[in-house]
Amino acid sequence: MTDMTNTPGVARKRSTSAATREYYVYFAVIFLATLPLAFLTWTLTALRQLALPSKGPVKSAWSQAQIITPRIFSA
């Protein structure tokens, strides 16, 4: 009997559209989870320094989601 487990072309690859959708779902969940903490951090920084921080809460949460999401997919 022939072993076909490592034959090229036999293994099914994940569809790119499904992987992309899954990435966006994870990104959205992580973005929504980091948004309240980013807003709180932004507010506290603004109150302490009496000036608005250069990076807003949405941009901060967006960048955190951009950092965290690829780490989940690379694991």
C-alpha positions as CSV (number, residue, x, y, z in Angstrom):
1,M,0.0,0.0,0.0
2,T,1.4,3.4,-0.9
3,D,1.7,6.2,1.7
4,M,0.1,9.3,0.2
5,T,0.3,11.6,3.3
6,N,3.3,13.6,2.0
7,T,2.5,13.7,-1.7
8,P,2.6,17.2,-3.2
9,G,-0.8,18.4,-4.4
10,V,-2.8,15.9,-2.2
11,A,-3.0,18.1,0.9
12,R,-5.8,20.6,0.7
13,K,-4.9,24.2,1.1
14,R,-7.1,26.6,3.0
15,S,-9.1,28.9,0.7
16,T,-7.7,32.4,0.7
17,S,-11.1,34.0,1.0
18,A,-11.9,31.9,4.1
19,A,-8.6,32.8,5.7
20,T,-9.1,36.4,4.9
21,R,-12.6,36.4,6.4
22,E,-11.3,34.7,9.5
23,Y,-8.4,37.3,9.8
24,Y,-10.9,40.2,9.6
25,V,-13.2,38.6,12.2
26,Y,-10.3,38.2,14.6
27,F,-9.1,41.7,13.8
28,A,-12.5,43.2,14.5
29,V,-12.9,41.3,17.8
30,I,-9.4,42.4,19.0
31,F,-10.0,46.0,17.8
32,L,-13.3,46.2,19.8
33,A,-11.6,44.6,22.8
34,T,-8.7,47.1,22.8
35,L,-10.8,50.2,22.1
36,P,-12.1,50.9,25.6
37,L,-8.7,50.5,27.2
38,A,-7.1,52.7,24.5
39,F,-9.8,55.4,25.1
40,L,-9.2,55.2,28.9
41,T,-5.4,55.5,28.4
42,W,-5.8,58.4,26.0
43,T,-8.2,60.2,28.4
44,L,-5.8,59.7,31.4
45,T,-2.8,60.9,29.4
46,A,-4.8,64.0,28.2
47,L,-5.8,64.8,31.8
48,R,-2.2,64.3,33.2
49,Q,-0.5,66.3,30.5
50,L,-3.3,68.9,29.9
51,A,-2.8,68.3,26.2
52,L,-4.2,65.9,23.6
53,P,-1.9,63.0,22.8
54,S,-0.6,62.8,19.2
55,K,-2.2,59.4,18.6
56,G,-5.9,59.1,19.2
57,P,-7.7,56.2,20.9
58,V,-9.0,54.7,17.6
59,K,-5.6,54.8,16.0
60,S,-4.0,53.3,19.1
61,A,-6.5,50.5,19.2
62,W,-6.1,49.9,15.5
63,S,-2.3,49.6,15.8
64,Q,-2.7,47.2,18.7
65,A,-5.0,45.0,16.7
66,Q,-2.5,45.2,13.8
67,I,0.2,43.9,16.1
68,I,-1.8,41.2,17.9
69,T,-3.8,39.6,15.0
70,P,-0.8,38.4,12.9
71,R,0.7,36.9,16.0
72,I,-2.3,34.8,16.5
73,F,-2.2,33.6,12.9
74,S,1.5,32.9,13.0
75,A,1.2,30.6,16.0
